[in-house]
């Protein structure tokens, strides 16, 4: 992992199909899809903010984008089952 990068998880709930597809395309450029609307990657905080802003611009009232960041210490304790 490059210096300054942290595990970042993006999760969205977007009602409109067209906007949902656009959000997925943006996230697929920057991260790996791990579930239908969940993406994870290792990136800098600034890059994560830029990606989040691009997706957030698509959101309508009632839609949501969640961004979770994990410290290196928590990443070592995480597991995938």
N, C-alpha and C positions, 0 to 999 in steps of 0.2 A: 504494500500500500504506500503510495506516495505521501510525502510529508504534507500535513495539513488536510489530508482527506479523511473523511469519516463515513461510516455506513449511513446511508440515507434511504429511507423508505417513503415512497409516495403512494397514496391510496386515494382514489376518487370515487364519488357517487354523482354521476351526471345523467340527467334524464333524457336529454335530446340526443338521438342517435348520431347525428352529424357532428355535434360538438364532442361527444364521447369518442368518436373515431379520431377527431383531430387531437384531442388530449392524449389518446393512446399513441398516436404517431409521434407527438412531441416527446413523450416519455420513452418510447422505444428507441429513439435516437440517443438518449442519455443513460438509459438504465435497462436492466433485464426484467422482463415480465415474470413474476413468480406466481401470480394468480390473475384472474380476469382483469381486475382493476387495481392490482398491487404490483409495484415495481421497486426494485432495490438496486443500489449502486454504491460505489465509493467515490465521493467527490468532495471538493472544497465547499465550505459554507456559501461562498459567493456564487459558485456555479449552481448549487442547489437553489438558492434564492432566485437566480435568473430563470431556471427551468420552472420553478413554482409560479413565478410571475407570468410566464407565457401561458401556462395552463389556467391560472386564475382569471386571465383575461377572457376565457371562454365561458366562465361560470354564469349561470342564471340564478335568480333567487331560488333557494331550496337545494341547489347543488352544493357539493363540498369537495375540497381538496385537503387532505391531511398530509403533513410532512413530518416524519419522525427522524431524529438524528441520534446516533449512538456514539458514545465515547469509546476509545480503544479498549478500555477496561471492560465495559459491558459487552463489546464485540467478542472478547475472548470467552466470556461466560455464556454466550448465546449458543443454541443448538437448533438444528433443523431435523425434525423427525418425519 
